[in-house]
Amino acid sequence: MGKTPKYQQVVDWVHERILSGELKMDDRLETEAEISTRFDFSRQTIRQALSILEREGVIHRVQGSGSYVSGIPSIPGTSLQGAVTIISSYTDSYIFPRILQAMSRVLQESGYATRIMFTNNQREIEKKILLDLIRTGSRDPIIAEPVTSALPNPNLEYYEDLRRVGIPILFFNTFYPASTIPHVSLDDTAAGLMAANHLIEMGHRKIGCIFKSDDGQGIRRYDGYQHALIKAGIPLEERRIVWVDTVGLTDAVKRGSWILDRLGDSTAVVCYNDEVAYRLVQLCQERQIRIPDQLSVTSIDNSRLTELCTVPLTSISHPMEALGEKAAGNLLEMMRKPGFYGTFEFAPTITIRESTAPLAGSRASGKATVSAAQVSQTEQKLQENQENERIW
């Protein structure tokens, strides 16, 4: 069997240093002259090796500066190129299994193994996972759903520590607004805006809401809700606004007399998600409040719960599988091109069902539909002002 070609020896040397962690993303390689001296190979051989590494996406060359690490090489002796760590909140939600399955499929089709860890939306578990990754010197790229993303989180510094050593990180489903780590999510502000606009077009003006206070989705969905009301000239009445956190979410809706008292004479309500809306409808039926005759209900996610509910729910769609595919695809692109910014937000769409109806005596047709295009002008204004107007 012949000896390994000289250029391949250089390629393998660079591969091994990256896989061992000696070389990190954006690290500068030695110059052609230095590598030539180290191996006692000609400059032409070194240039051939660097060209191969560049074609593989492992390095990129900057004119007048040198060659820099920009990707993870294939692991010798295996068809897999490495592993990606996925950190998620839950396993049993109606959303996450579909996101995670799509994410894993795309990564595996691209040659990457996946390992999935769960935080149960608890900061201490998230902290342990991140510290373990740091202590073990893991080089895995990371896709993570941040814990309690509406609240200051000391664990953000651990994400930043991993990022500083060259590990690509992408948030999914939500994000920390104080961080520049890219994210893939639903445009939650537009989702809240669309849900409220649908009720406004139905003639409702006494519109309450139930949102989560400790995650970014809840805050941004409220942001869209409030912009819709303000644009329509409807006063924001604090007495119609209900806030719950993750821990108290289920009990809050189960023991919901206080929620109904808070909503008062509201004729419509925007719910944080389908689970909240489903439980609210159950509560209303126990109290003989007719949906939608006395209370129209909109929600967000458009999950199976919308059709399992005794009154099928009008709901804003969550992209789920598409979000998982996009998150995995954008992380792969970040691995190939370190300058690639992986943020992407899906525009919402609405499916109208039986839980909403025109307000009695209003001029609404009862056939109102709201699409992403119909909120685009308002959304554009929101985006223009968002840096100054964000309430989190």
C-alpha positions, 0 to 999 in steps of 0.5 A, spaced: 500 500 500 502 506 498 504 512 502 499 517 504 500 523 499 504 529 502 498 534 501 493 529 504 498 529 510 497 536 511 489 536 510 489 530 515 493 534 520 489 540 520 483 535 520 485 532 527 487 539 530 480 541 529 477 535 531 481 535 538 479 542 539 486 545 538 484 549 533 477 553 534 472 556 529 475 563 526 482 561 528 488 563 524 492 557 521 500 557 520 502 561 514 504 557 507 511 558 509 510 556 516 507 549 514 512 548 509 517 548 514 514 544 519 513 538 514 519 540 509 514 540 503 514 544 497 509 551 498 506 548 492 504 542 496 501 546 501 497 550 497 494 544 494 492 542 501 489 548 503 485 548 496 482 542 498 481 544 505 477 550 502 473 546 498 471 542 504 469 548 507 473 547 513 477 553 512 476 560 508 482 564 506 482 572 507 486 576 502 492 579 505 491 576 512 491 568 511 487 562 512 481 561 518 478 555 520 470 555 518 467 548 519 468 541 522 471 536 518 468 529 517 470 524 522 475 519 519 472 512 519 465 514 519 460 517 515 458 522 520 461 529 520 460 529 528 454 530 533 450 536 534 447 537 541 440 539 542 437 542 548 429 543 549 425 544 554 420 539 554 418 532 551 411 531 552 408 538 549 404 538 543 409 542 539 416 539 541 416 532 538 414 535 531 420 540 532 425 535 534 423 530 529 424 535 523 431 537 526 434 531 527 432 528 521 435 534 517 441 533 521 442 526 520 441 527 513 447 531 512 451 526 516 450 529 523 448 525 529 444 528 534 443 528 542 437 531 545 437 534 552 431 536 556 431 542 561 424 542 563 424 549 563 428 550 569 434 554 569 438 549 574 438 544 569 440 548 563 446 550 567 448 543 569 447 541 561 451 547 559 457 547 565 458 539 563 459 541 556 464 546 558 467 542 563 468 536 558 470 540 552 465 538 547 465 541 540 458 540 538 454 545 535 448 547 539 441 548 538 437 550 544 431 553 546 432 558 552 429 557 559 424 562 561 427 567 556 423 573 558 427 573 564 434 575 566 438 569 566 445 568 568 446 562 564 446 566 558 454 567 560 455 560 559 452 560 552 457 566 550 463 562 553 461 556 548 460 561 543 467 565 544 471 558 543 468 557 536 462 553 537 456 555 533 449 556 537 442 557 534 436 558 539 430 555 537 422 557 538 424 563 542 431 567 544 434 572 549 433 579 547 439 581 550 443 576 546 446 576 539 445 569 538 441 568 532 434 564 533 429 561 528 422 562 531 415 564 529 414 571 529 410 572 535 409 579 535 405 578 528 402 572 531 399 576 537 397 582 532 394 577 528 389 574 533 387 580 536 386 583 529 381 578 527 377 579 533 377 587 532 375 585 525 369 581 528 367 588 531 369 586 538 372 592 542 372 589 549 378 584 548 382 581 554 388 576 554 391 571 557 399 570 556 405 567 560 409 572 563 416 568 564 417 566 556 419 571 550 413 568 546 408 571 551 411 578 552 412 578 544 405 576 543 402 581 548 406 586 544 402 584 538 396 584 542 397 591 544 399 594 538 393 591 535 388 595 540 392 601 540 392 602 532 384 600 532 383 606 538 381 601 543 383 603 550 388 598 553 385 596 560 389 592 565 383 589 568 382 585 562 390 582 562 391 576 565 399 574 566 401 567 568 407 563 569 410 556 567 409 553 574 402 556 575 399 555 568 395 549 569 393 551 576 391 558 574 386 555 568 383 549 572 382 554 578 380 559 574 374 563 577 379 569 578 381 569 571 373 570 569 373 575 574 379 579 571 376 578 564 370 581 566 365 583 561 370 582 555 366 579 549 373 576 546 380 574 549 386 572 546 390 566 549 397 565 549 396 558 546 392 552 544 392 549 551 390 555 555 384 556 550 382 549 551 382 549 558 379 556 558 373 553 554 372 548 559 372 553 564 367 557 561 362 551 559 362 549 567 360 556 568 355 556 562 358 561 558 357 560 551 363 560 546 363 564 542 356 567 543 358 570 549 366 570 549 370 569 542 376 565 543 383 566 539 389 562 540 396 560 538 399 554 535 394 551 531 395 544 534 391 538 534 387 541 541 384 546 536 379 540 533 379 536 540 376 542 543 368 541 544 368 548 541 373 548 535 378 553 536 380 559 531 388 559 532 394 562 529 399 556 526 405 555 529 410 552 524 413 546 528 416 541 523 418 547 518 421 551 524 425 544 526 427 544 519 429 551 518 433 551 525 437 545 523 438 548 516 441 554 518 445 551 524 449 547 518 449 554 514 453 557 520 457 551 521 459 552 513 460 559 513 461 563 520 459 569 517 452 567 516 447 570 521 442 564 522 436 568 525 429 567 521 422 568 523 416 565 520 410 569 518 403 567 522 397 565 518 390 564 521 385 558 521 378 560 523 374 555 526 367 556 531 370 559 537 370 566 534 364 570 531 362 577 530 359 581 536 352 581 536 349 588 533 356 589 529 357 590 522 362 585 522 360 580 516 362 573 520 367 571 514 373 575 516 379 572 515 386 575 516 393 573 513 400 575 514 399 580 508 394 583 511 398 585 517 404 586 513 404 594 513 403 594 521 408 589 522 413 593 518 412 599 522 413 595 528 419 592 526 422 599 524 420 601 531 422 595 535 429 596 538 426 602 541 419 600 543 420 593 546 417 592 553 422 586 555 
